[in-house]
Amino acid sequence: MRPKAKSDLSVAQVLSEVRYNPETGEFTKTADGSRASQYKLKHGHILVCLSYGRYSAHRLAWLIHYGEWPCGDIDHRNGDPTDNRIQNLRSVSHAVNLQNQRAPHRNNRGGFLGAYFDSTRARPKKWKAQLSVSGRTKSIGWFLTGEEAHAAYVEAKRKLHEGCTL
């Protein structure tokens, strides 16, 4: 169940089926005011079902509120993909959207964002913190604990990532 991409769907067409409340981020059916048909995807984003297909709720919210499809990605400032209040949405480049990551990847066994444990390293400082800036990996340093590495990562992220909201 994939969402439809940006299309020629107009604001008028969307408003003929659903209404959007920018303060709550909720969608309701135009006909009877009941909650619009929605699906929650595995990664948390919400799809709103229209007769034209399924559309990402955050992109529909942007279309209805601003009258045009967003040019880039829509980032959820607080990192919650179910929070589609207009104040939580911003149109950004894909690179900036990736900078607002708030949780470690599923394959991060250490559990710390921006840090990993190197069991092959012979020295006591086995936790490495690093981040990507302009497509290049930047080493922040080696640390004794995951907490220290994560803290150093967050400090560097706040300085180097314009999209960071941590």
Backbone torsions as a table, in degrees:
resi	resn	phi	psi	omega
1	MET	NA	86.8	-177.9
2	ARG	-96.6	143.2	177.5
3	PRO	-72.2	153.1	174.8
4	LYS	-75.7	146.4	179.6
5	ALA	-80.7	178.5	176.5
6	LYS	-49.7	136.2	-176.3
7	SER	-141.2	-170.2	177.7
8	ASP	-85.9	6.9	178.3
9	LEU	-60.2	126.7	-176.4
10	SER	-93.7	166.1	176.7
11	VAL	-60.2	-41.4	-179.6
12	ALA	-61.6	-41.2	177.9
13	GLN	-63.1	-42.7	180.0
14	VAL	-66.3	-45.2	-178.2
15	LEU	-68.3	-17.1	175.8
16	SER	-71.8	-16.3	-178.8
17	GLU	-115.2	-38.1	-176.4
18	VAL	-135.8	156.7	171.6
19	ARG	-116.4	151.3	-178.9
20	TYR	-122.5	132.1	175.9
21	ASN	-101.5	107.9	-175.7
22	PRO	-66.5	-21.6	-179.6
23	GLU	-80.6	-28.5	-179.3
24	THR	-110.2	-20.3	-177.5
25	GLY	78.9	11.1	-177.2
26	GLU	-91.0	150.3	176.2
27	PHE	-113.8	135.2	177.2
28	THR	-127.5	156.2	178.4
29	LYS	-71.7	136.3	178.5
30	THR	-63.6	-39.6	-174.6
31	ALA	-62.2	-49.3	-173.2
32	ASP	-128.2	0.4	177.9
33	GLY	79.2	1.9	178.2
34	SER	-77.1	165.5	-178.4
35	ARG	-62.7	135.5	179.4
36	ALA	-68.9	149.8	178.9
37	SER	-65.4	127.7	-175.9
38	GLN	-139.1	155.8	172.6
39	TYR	-127.4	141.9	174.4
40	LYS	-103.1	124.2	179.7
41	LEU	-79.8	164.4	-177.1
42	LYS	-55.1	-39.1	-178.3
43	HIS	-85.0	3.7	172.2
44	GLY	105.7	-23.2	-179.7
45	HIS	-65.0	153.9	-177.3
46	ILE	-110.0	136.4	173.7
47	LEU	-105.8	136.6	175.2
48	VAL	-104.4	131.5	-177.9
49	CYS	-91.7	122.7	174.8
50	LEU	-119.2	168.9	178.2
51	SER	-66.2	-17.8	-179.4
52	TYR	-85.9	-13.3	-177.8
53	GLY	139.6	-169.7	179.0
54	ARG	-100.8	133.4	-177.9
55	TYR	-128.9	145.2	176.5
56	SER	-60.7	129.6	-177.0
57	ALA	-60.0	-40.8	-177.7
58	HIS	-66.1	-33.2	178.2
59	ARG	-75.0	-37.4	175.4
60	LEU	-65.1	-40.0	178.5
61	ALA	-58.8	-44.3	179.8
62	TRP	-63.3	-45.5	179.8
63	LEU	-59.1	-48.1	-177.8
64	ILE	-66.5	-43.9	-175.2
65	HIS	-71.8	-43.2	-174.9
66	TYR	-101.9	-9.3	176.6
67	GLY	81.2	8.9	177.8
68	GLU	-153.1	154.7	177.1
69	TRP	-67.8	145.6	178.2
70	PRO	-66.2	147.5	-179.2
71	CYS	-76.0	-38.6	-177.6
72	GLY	-116.5	-148.8	175.1
73	ASP	-74.7	158.1	170.4
74	ILE	-106.1	120.4	-179.4
75	ASP	-100.4	137.5	172.8
76	HIS	-90.9	108.4	-174.6
77	ARG	-50.7	-42.2	-176.2
78	ASN	-87.6	3.6	177.1
79	GLY	79.7	0.3	-179.0
80	ASP	-97.0	107.1	-176.2
81	PRO	-69.8	-7.1	176.6
82	THR	-94.1	-8.2	-178.4
83	ASP	-92.0	95.1	-176.0
84	ASN	-103.5	26.3	172.1
85	ARG	-65.0	142.0	-174.2
86	ILE	-61.1	-32.3	179.7
87	GLN	-67.9	-17.9	-179.7
88	ASN	-94.0	-5.7	-176.4
89	LEU	-105.8	141.6	174.2
90	ARG	-145.6	142.7	178.4
91	SER	-88.0	120.3	-175.8
92	VAL	-139.5	168.8	173.6
93	SER	-71.4	163.6	179.3
94	HIS	-61.3	-39.5	-179.4
95	ALA	-61.8	-43.8	179.4
96	VAL	-67.7	-38.4	178.1
97	ASN	-59.2	-42.2	179.0
98	LEU	-65.4	-27.2	-179.6
99	GLN	-70.6	-15.5	-178.1
100	ASN	-93.5	23.1	177.6
101	GLN	-66.6	135.2	-175.7
102	ARG	-117.9	-9.1	-178.1
103	ALA	-133.0	151.1	178.5
104	PRO	-67.2	155.0	176.4
105	HIS	-62.7	157.4	-179.1
106	ARG	-58.3	-32.2	-177.6
107	ASN	-86.6	5.7	177.3
108	ASN	-81.8	101.2	-175.1
109	ARG	-72.9	-22.1	-179.9
110	GLY	-77.5	-25.3	177.8
111	GLY	83.1	10.4	-179.8
112	PHE	-114.9	127.1	177.7
113	LEU	-62.7	128.0	176.0
114	GLY	80.6	4.6	-177.7
115	ALA	-136.8	148.0	174.9
116	TYR	-141.9	155.9	-179.1
117	PHE	-96.8	126.9	178.9
118	ASP	-105.8	98.8	-177.1
119	SER	-73.1	-12.9	-179.8
120	THR	-87.5	-10.8	-177.2
121	ARG	-76.6	130.6	-176.1
122	ALA	-80.2	-22.4	-177.2
123	ARG	-78.2	161.5	179.9
124	PRO	-65.3	-32.5	-179.6
125	LYS	-81.3	97.6	-174.1
126	LYS	-108.1	-5.8	179.5
127	TRP	-96.2	126.3	179.6
128	LYS	-112.2	135.3	174.8
129	ALA	-109.3	135.6	178.2
130	GLN	-155.5	157.6	174.9
131	LEU	-146.2	166.8	-178.6
132	SER	-103.7	130.8	177.2
133	VAL	-130.5	120.4	-179.2
134	SER	53.4	40.5	176.6
135	GLY	81.2	2.4	179.7
136	ARG	-116.2	140.2	179.2
137	THR	-79.9	128.1	180.0
138	LYS	-113.0	120.7	178.3
139	SER	-78.1	132.5	177.9
140	ILE	-96.4	-33.2	176.4
141	GLY	146.8	179.4	179.0
142	TRP	-107.0	144.0	-174.1
143	PHE	-139.6	159.6	179.9
144	LEU	-73.9	-33.9	-176.9
145	THR	-128.3	159.6	176.2
146	GLY	-64.6	-35.4	179.5
147	GLU	-62.6	-42.7	179.0
148	GLU	-65.2	-43.0	179.9
149	ALA	-63.4	-43.6	179.3
150	HIS	-63.2	-43.0	179.7
151	ALA	-61.7	-41.6	178.5
152	ALA	-65.8	-38.3	177.9
153	TYR	-61.8	-48.5	-178.7
154	VAL	-61.6	-41.8	178.6
155	GLU	-61.4	-45.3	178.7
156	ALA	-67.1	-39.6	-179.5
157	LYS	-59.9	-42.5	-179.9
158	ARG	-63.0	-30.3	-179.6
159	LYS	-85.1	-36.2	-169.5
160	LEU	-102.9	-17.1	-178.8
161	HIS	-108.5	110.6	-179.6
162	GLU	-64.0	-25.1	-178.4
163	GLY	-87.1	-2.7	-176.6
164	CYS	-68.5	129.8	175.7
165	THR	-120.3	16.4	177.2
166	LEU	-72.4	NA	NA
